[in-house]
Amino acid sequence: MRNIKIENETKVISYRITQIFLGIILFFILIFIPNRSSFAASASEINSKVDVALQTLYKNSPGASTLAKEAKAILVFPDIVKAGLIVGGQLGDGALRKNGKTVAYYRSAAVSYGLQAGVQSFGYVLFFMDESSLQYLEKSKGWEIGVGPSVVVLDEGFGKKMSSTTLRKGVYAFIFDQKGLMAGLGLEGSKITRITPDN
């Protein structure tokens, strides 16, 4: 009986080491995909998806439209795909817009661990309310959400709780179009890096 117990414990340890190893590999694949790659969407595809995402968001969440008018810039990731089993990864490309025009492109990538299983797609928008937060994004070679400017995730009822004075600083996020079943959806730990997609 003791030998069986030791054998089972060894299998568990081996399984966990394998999961960690696969997670590390997945992390490097997601973070270090070349800026120009066959996996990336083109600039025109990103912009088209961003247009649709913003139209849908503003229609369903009027507060987001109000927030956009006050923001210095908006970073939109219209299609993030998250998949995993114990070890999970999420990836998607988006565009940074100022005064309604795209000025740069970025990739959002993350690896997570824990009780999670399935596939999920969603989008999110970051509203940069002050120049210092925006400059942090533009000057950093890779911004990990949770480090640097604070990010507050908002829901549809945020407008009743916050004033225009409150919304003048920091970064605010909207998560939208959640499709699929998966626990543990969040933005913290997502790494955002600038990319140069094909036209």
Kinemage of the C-alpha trace (Angstrom):
@kinemage 1
@onewidth
@group {chain A} dominant
@subgroup {mainchain}
@vectorlist {calphas} color= white
{ca met a 1} P 0.000 0.000 0.000
{ca arg a 2} L 2.845 2.368 0.831
{ca asn a 3} L 4.511 1.699 -2.503
{ca ile a 4} L 1.249 2.479 -4.333
{ca lys a 5} L 0.902 5.729 -2.387
{ca ile a 6} L 4.466 6.778 -3.229
{ca glu a 7} L 3.859 5.887 -6.880
{ca asn a 8} L 0.683 8.000 -6.973
{ca glu a 9} L 2.442 10.943 -5.338
{ca thr a 10} L 5.255 10.653 -7.888
{ca lys a 11} L 2.712 10.762 -10.725
{ca val a 12} L 1.081 13.851 -9.240
{ca ile a 13} L 4.436 15.634 -8.887
{ca ser a 14} L 5.406 14.629 -12.430
{ca tyr a 15} L 2.060 15.916 -13.736
{ca arg a 16} L 2.492 19.263 -11.987
{ca ile a 17} L 6.049 19.677 -13.283
{ca thr a 18} L 4.797 18.948 -16.805
{ca gln a 19} L 2.024 21.542 -16.445
{ca ile a 20} L 4.478 24.173 -15.205
{ca phe a 21} L 6.893 23.369 -18.032
{ca leu a 22} L 4.119 23.654 -20.629
{ca gly a 23} L 3.007 26.911 -19.043
{ca ile a 24} L 6.499 28.372 -19.337
{ca ile a 25} L 6.665 27.350 -23.007
{ca leu a 26} L 3.221 28.867 -23.642
{ca phe a 27} L 4.292 32.069 -21.893
{ca phe a 28} L 7.304 32.529 -24.166
{ca ile a 29} L 5.285 31.693 -27.266
{ca leu a 30} L 2.670 34.309 -26.401
{ca ile a 31} L 5.014 37.051 -25.243
{ca phe a 32} L 7.760 36.710 -27.807
{ca ile a 33} L 5.820 36.140 -31.028
{ca pro a 34} L 7.564 38.383 -33.593
{ca asn a 35} L 5.909 41.702 -34.376
{ca arg a 36} L 5.417 40.617 -37.961
{ca ser a 37} L 4.099 37.097 -38.100
{ca ser a 38} L 1.660 34.943 -39.986
{ca phe a 39} L -0.368 34.635 -36.775
{ca ala a 40} L -1.051 38.362 -36.469
{ca ala a 41} L -4.017 40.229 -37.890
{ca ser a 42} L -3.341 42.949 -40.436
{ca ala a 43} L -3.731 46.637 -39.564
{ca ser a 44} L -6.901 46.891 -41.653
{ca glu a 45} L -8.400 43.830 -39.931
{ca ile a 46} L -7.608 45.226 -36.496
{ca asn a 47} L -9.122 48.609 -37.338
{ca ser a 48} L -12.256 47.035 -38.745
{ca lys a 49} L -12.783 44.967 -35.591
{ca val a 50} L -12.039 47.994 -33.401
{ca asp a 51} L -14.714 50.035 -35.214
{ca val a 52} L -17.343 47.339 -34.670
{ca ala a 53} L -16.306 46.786 -31.043
{ca leu a 54} L -16.572 50.477 -30.153
{ca gln a 55} L -19.932 50.879 -31.886
{ca thr a 56} L -21.307 47.894 -29.960
{ca leu a 57} L -19.797 49.021 -26.649
{ca tyr a 58} L -21.117 52.593 -26.924
{ca lys a 59} L -24.571 51.334 -27.911
{ca asn a 60} L -24.845 48.906 -24.997
{ca ser a 61} L -22.959 51.003 -22.418
{ca pro a 62} L -23.636 54.750 -22.790
{ca gly a 63} L -21.275 55.425 -19.892
{ca ala a 64} L -18.387 54.151 -21.995
{ca ser a 65} L -19.163 56.715 -24.677
{ca thr a 66} L -19.105 59.487 -22.087
{ca leu a 67} L -15.812 58.192 -20.746
{ca ala a 68} L -14.299 58.144 -24.234
{ca lys a 69} L -14.959 61.864 -24.670
{ca glu a 70} L -12.863 62.626 -21.588
{ca ala a 71} L -10.045 60.168 -22.319
{ca lys a 72} L -6.655 61.209 -23.712
{ca ala a 73} L -6.537 57.963 -25.696
{ca ile a 74} L -8.324 54.624 -25.987
{ca leu a 75} L -6.671 51.230 -26.390
{ca val a 76} L -9.090 48.704 -27.863
{ca phe a 77} L -8.597 44.937 -27.968
{ca pro a 78} L -11.686 43.710 -29.835
{ca asp a 79} L -10.946 39.994 -29.833
{ca ile a 80} L -8.989 38.293 -27.060
{ca val a 81} L -9.030 34.487 -27.126
{ca lys a 82} L -8.416 32.651 -23.871
{ca ala a 83} L -7.986 28.879 -23.671
{ca gly a 84} L -6.639 26.512 -21.090
{ca leu a 85} L -6.772 23.477 -18.878
{ca ile a 86} L -5.049 24.196 -15.542
{ca val a 87} L -2.523 26.271 -17.529
{ca gly a 88} L -4.189 28.927 -19.670
{ca gly a 89} L -3.167 31.577 -22.163
{ca gln a 90} L -4.856 34.531 -23.812
{ca leu a 91} L -3.841 36.579 -26.827
{ca gly a 92} L -5.197 39.333 -29.059
{ca asp a 93} L -4.230 42.428 -31.051
{ca gly a 94} L -5.658 45.924 -30.780
{ca ala a 95} L -5.265 49.586 -31.653
{ca leu a 96} L -4.517 52.769 -29.728
{ca arg a 97} L -6.692 55.668 -30.816
{ca lys a 98} L -6.415 59.401 -30.217
{ca asn a 99} L -9.198 61.714 -31.349
{ca gly a 100} L -10.807 58.807 -33.170
{ca lys a 101} L -7.704 57.917 -35.216
{ca thr a 102} L -5.400 54.916 -34.822
{ca val a 103} L -1.866 55.960 -33.856
{ca ala a 104} L -0.330 52.593 -32.863
{ca tyr a 105} L -0.999 48.882 -32.558
{ca tyr a 106} L -0.542 46.632 -29.529
{ca arg a 107} L -0.730 42.990 -28.501
{ca ser a 108} L -2.211 41.735 -25.242
{ca ala a 109} L -0.917 38.393 -23.946
{ca ala a 110} L -1.116 36.547 -20.647
{ca val a 111} L -0.542 33.161 -19.040
{ca ser a 112} L -2.471 31.990 -15.990
{ca tyr a 113} L -2.550 28.987 -13.662
{ca gly a 114} L -5.276 27.480 -11.518
{ca leu a 115} L -8.707 25.909 -11.816
{ca gln a 116} L -9.699 26.795 -15.364
{ca ala a 117} L -10.915 24.850 -18.348
{ca gly a 118} L -12.422 25.762 -21.674
{ca val a 119} L -12.223 28.380 -24.381
{ca gln a 120} L -13.466 31.950 -24.155
{ca ser a 121} L -13.339 35.053 -26.315
{ca phe a 122} L -13.868 38.604 -25.141
{ca gly a 123} L -12.775 42.151 -25.801
{ca tyr a 124} L -11.643 44.993 -23.606
{ca val a 125} L -11.037 48.720 -23.836
{ca leu a 126} L -8.621 50.802 -21.762
{ca phe a 127} L -9.424 54.493 -21.317
{ca phe a 128} L -6.325 56.562 -20.492
{ca met a 129} L -7.578 59.579 -18.572
{ca asp a 130} L -4.290 61.470 -18.079
{ca glu a 131} L -1.076 62.042 -20.014
{ca ser a 132} L 1.206 60.353 -17.478
{ca ser a 133} L -0.656 57.037 -17.765
{ca leu a 134} L -0.615 57.276 -21.546
{ca gln a 135} L 3.103 58.097 -21.622
{ca tyr a 136} L 3.812 55.073 -19.446
{ca leu a 137} L 2.222 52.881 -22.106
{ca glu a 138} L 3.944 54.595 -25.012
{ca lys a 139} L 7.416 54.612 -23.452
{ca ser a 140} L 7.406 51.143 -21.923
{ca lys a 141} L 8.668 48.210 -23.968
{ca gly a 142} L 5.999 46.082 -22.378
{ca trp a 143} L 3.369 47.113 -19.849
{ca glu a 144} L 2.032 44.469 -17.497
{ca ile a 145} L -1.389 45.386 -16.129
{ca gly a 146} L -1.061 45.528 -12.360
{ca val a 147} L 2.310 47.273 -12.551
{ca gly a 148} L 2.540 50.999 -13.231
{ca pro a 149} L -0.696 52.959 -13.759
{ca ser a 150} L -3.640 51.593 -11.806
{ca val a 151} L -6.428 50.007 -13.846
{ca val a 152} L -10.019 50.021 -12.599
{ca val a 153} L -12.442 47.615 -14.288
{ca leu a 154} L -15.861 49.235 -14.657
{ca asp a 155} L -19.344 47.806 -15.028
{ca glu a 156} L -22.399 49.330 -16.699
{ca gly a 157} L -23.476 51.069 -13.509
{ca phe a 158} L -20.237 52.976 -12.971
{ca gly a 159} L -21.709 56.297 -14.145
{ca lys a 160} L -23.904 56.593 -11.074
{ca lys a 161} L -20.961 56.203 -8.706
{ca met a 162} L -18.249 58.318 -10.300
{ca ser a 163} L -17.946 62.003 -11.097
{ca ser a 164} L -16.071 63.774 -13.891
{ca thr a 165} L -13.462 64.756 -11.282
{ca thr a 166} L -12.867 61.118 -10.351
{ca leu a 167} L -12.417 60.159 -13.980
{ca arg a 168} L -9.581 62.567 -14.703
{ca lys a 169} L -6.762 60.251 -13.631
{ca gly a 170} L -5.678 56.683 -14.161
{ca val a 171} L -6.847 53.994 -16.551
{ca tyr a 172} L -10.358 52.563 -16.721
{ca ala a 173} L -11.306 49.304 -18.400
{ca phe a 174} L -14.438 47.820 -19.910
{ca ile a 175} L -14.621 44.077 -20.621
{ca phe a 176} L -17.259 43.178 -23.200
{ca asp a 177} L -18.582 40.482 -25.567
{ca gln a 178} L -17.753 37.607 -23.252
{ca lys a 179} L -18.414 34.354 -25.120
{ca gly a 180} L -17.761 30.832 -23.924
{ca leu a 181} L -17.427 29.229 -20.529
{ca met a 182} L -14.308 29.682 -18.448
{ca ala a 183} L -13.619 30.727 -14.884
{ca gly a 184} L -11.022 33.293 -13.881
{ca leu a 185} L -11.489 35.988 -16.507
{ca gly a 186} L -9.402 39.066 -15.677
{ca leu a 187} L -6.910 41.570 -17.016
{ca glu a 188} L -4.288 41.651 -14.280
{ca gly a 189} L -1.034 40.142 -15.484
{ca ser a 190} L -1.784 40.830 -19.138
{ca lys a 191} L 1.318 42.136 -20.901
{ca ile a 192} L 0.770 44.798 -23.541
{ca thr a 193} L 3.476 45.329 -26.150
{ca arg a 194} L 3.611 47.469 -29.268
{ca ile a 195} L 3.507 45.679 -32.621
{ca thr a 196} L 3.822 46.625 -36.283
{ca pro a 197} L 1.219 44.642 -38.242
{ca asp a 198} L 1.122 44.369 -42.020
{ca asn a 199} L -1.284 46.668 -43.828
